Amino acid sequence: MNDPTVATRPAGTGDTGARGGGPAARPAPEAPIPPITEADQKAAHVRPGDRIFRGLATGSGVFIVVLIGAIGLFLLLQAIPSLLLDNVNFVTSREWSTGDVNDLRFGILDLLLVTVVSSALALVIAMPIALGIALFLTQYAPRRLARPFAYVIDLLAAVPSIIFGLWGLLVLGPVLTPIGQWLTDNLGWTGLFAKGNVSIELGGTIFTAGIVLAVMILPIITAVSREVFDRTPPMHIEGALALGATKWEVVRTTVLPFGKAGYVSASMLGLGRALGETIALTIILSSTIEHFGWSLFDGGATFASKIALAAPEFNDPKSAGAYVAAGLVLFVLTFVVNALARGVVAGRKEYE
């Protein structure tokens, strides 16, 4: 009694297919998301706010590069006429006489030596102290003490240079007099601590200037070193402690290797700061002494202090050009030091 009007369904296509158990219930696959093309990326930046911000950011970067180049070009153009009239060797001469524009005689050897020696002395004093402070704040001091102590160190950078100069001349100089006398009597044979061309009692020596510079660059080296040491991966420290290392061994095997490049870079930045210091050294150093005799108890003048003292007398462009030439050497010197500091950190993934 089969009714031919009743349609029969194929085998395997029961109610389960309609209820979602079979292939008929599977949803159709979604269309693939088209890739973002370059045209779409450009269209996303057509908003005025994005274009204005991008233009300001790009303009700021280009401006600083152009400004540095303009300063260097200005110094070079102003210095060339005087350099052509110089009657002595500009690099090796110790003579400095710019009063007669028809007989210019100026060399930078003494200025270069005093600048480098005083800055190097400051770096030798400041580097170990800054290292100790940075390690203490990041590895030993409790958090409630480290933060305010770091603020106090950073505040040294806000003290005006003239205050450091007066403090070095009136306070530090007399305090260092017996120390300088002892060094002269016991280590004078080295030449570095020999009796200088100015009286130790006056305090206007490279020795005093170097200590003042060390205090001035201490905040820079400490701040950068502290940030670098604080970024040491905690897993490295915890792993060393788990292996039974002492606190000093943790610092020696994990913290210092990780932050060595940053510490050296911070020291180079501090050196660049010391090379260009003007007011403090103008007050401290006995700049009437012309020739540097390789003793820390000599007087003299740095590039910056020499230019600052003679600035009111820049009446003739040819005489002024001699000091501009000295400023050009200082500009190149500080630029090279800062470039070296950047090169020490460049390429290290832990600082990127």
Residue pairs with C-beta under 8 A, 6 or more apart in sequence:
13 22
16 22
17 23
17 24
17 25
18 24
18 25
19 25
45 51
45 54
71 331
72 328
72 331
72 332
75 324
75 325
75 327
75 328
75 331
76 328
78 317
78 320
78 321
78 324
79 321
79 324
79 325
79 327
79 328
80 321
81 317
81 318
81 321
82 104
82 106
82 318
82 319
82 320
82 321
82 322
82 324
82 325
83 90
83 321
83 325
85 101
85 104
85 318
86 104
86 105
86 106
86 322
87 103
87 104
87 105
88 95
88 105
88 106
88 107
89 107
90 106
90 107
90 108
90 325
91 107
91 108
91 109
92 107
92 109
93 105
93 106
93 107
93 108
93 109
94 107
94 109
94 110
94 290
94 291
94 292
95 105
95 106
95 107
96 105
96 106
96 107
96 110
96 111
96 290
96 306
96 322
97 103
97 104
97 105
97 106
98 104
98 105
98 106
98 310
98 319
98 322
98 323
99 319
101 316
101 318
101 319
104 318
104 319
104 322
106 322
106 325
106 326
108 303
108 325
108 326
108 329
110 290
110 291
110 292
110 300
110 301
111 300
111 301
111 302
111 303
111 306
111 326
112 303
112 329
113 292
113 294
113 300
114 206
114 285
114 292
114 298
114 300
114 301
114 302
115 275
115 302
115 303
115 304
115 330
115 333
116 275
117 206
117 210
117 292
117 296
118 206
118 209
118 210
118 213
118 274
118 281
118 302
119 210
119 213
119 271
119 274
119 275
120 210
120 271
121 206
121 207
121 210
121 211
121 213
121 214
121 296
122 210
122 211
122 212
122 213
122 214
122 216
122 217
122 270
122 271
122 274
123 214
123 217
123 267
123 270
123 271
123 274
125 210
125 211
125 214
126 213
126 214
126 215
126 217
126 218
126 221
126 267
126 270
127 221
127 267
129 214
129 218
130 218
130 221
130 222
130 225
130 266
130 267
130 270
131 225
131 263
133 153
133 218
133 222
133 226
134 222
134 225
134 226
134 229
134 263
135 229
135 251
135 255
137 146
137 149
137 150
137 226
138 146
138 226
138 229
138 230
138 232
138 255
139 229
139 247
139 250
139 251
139 255
140 247
141 149
150 223
150 226
153 218
153 219
153 222
153 223
154 219
154 223
155 219
156 215
156 216
156 218
156 219
157 219
157 220
157 223
160 279
161 216
161 277
161 278
161 279
161 280
162 279
162 280
162 283
164 212
164 215
164 216
164 280
165 212
165 279
165 280
165 281
165 282
165 283
165 284
166 283
167 212
168 203
168 208
168 209
168 211
168 212
168 280
168 283
168 284
169 203
169 204
169 208
169 283
169 284
172 203
172 208
172 211
172 212
173 202
173 203
173 204
173 208
173 284
174 201
174 203
176 203
176 207
176 208
176 211
177 200
177 201
177 203
180 200
180 205
180 207
180 297
181 200
183 193
184 193
184 194
184 195
184 200
184 297
187 193
188 194
188 195
191 294
191 295
192 294
192 295
192 296
193 295
193 296
193 297
194 293
194 294
194 295
194 297
195 295
195 297
196 205
196 206
196 293
196 295
196 296
196 297
196 298
196 299
197 289
197 291
197 293
197 295
197 298
197 299
198 204
198 205
198 286
198 289
198 297
198 298
198 299
200 297
202 286
203 284
204 284
204 285
204 286
204 299
205 285
205 286
205 296
205 297
205 298
205 299
206 285
206 295
206 296
206 297
206 298
206 299
206 300
207 296
207 297
208 284
209 280
209 281
209 284
209 285
210 296
212 280
212 281
212 284
213 274
213 277
213 280
213 281
216 273
216 274
216 277
216 280
217 270
217 271
217 273
217 274
218 270
220 266
220 269
220 270
220 273
221 263
221 266
221 267
221 269
221 270
223 266
224 262
224 263
224 265
224 266
224 269
225 259
225 262
225 263
225 266
227 262
228 258
228 259
228 262
228 263
228 266
228 351
229 255
229 258
229 259
229 262
229 263
231 258
231 259
231 350
232 254
232 255
232 258
232 259
233 258
236 254
236 258
237 250
237 254
237 255
240 249
240 250
240 253
240 254
241 250
245 253
258 350
261 344
261 345
261 348
261 351
262 345
262 351
264 341
264 344
265 341
265 342
265 344
265 345
266 341
268 337
268 338
268 340
268 341
268 344
269 338
269 341
271 337
272 334
272 337
272 338
272 341
275 303
275 330
275 333
275 334
275 337
276 304
276 330
276 334
277 302
277 304
278 304
278 305
278 307
278 308
279 308
281 302
281 304
281 305
282 304
282 305
282 308
282 309
285 299
285 300
285 301
285 302
285 305
286 299
286 300
287 299
287 300
287 301
287 305
287 306
287 309
288 299
289 298
289 299
289 300
290 300
291 300
292 298
292 300
301 309
303 326
303 327
303 329
303 330
303 333
304 330
306 323
306 326
307 323
307 326
307 327
310 323
311 323
313 319
314 320
314 323
345 351
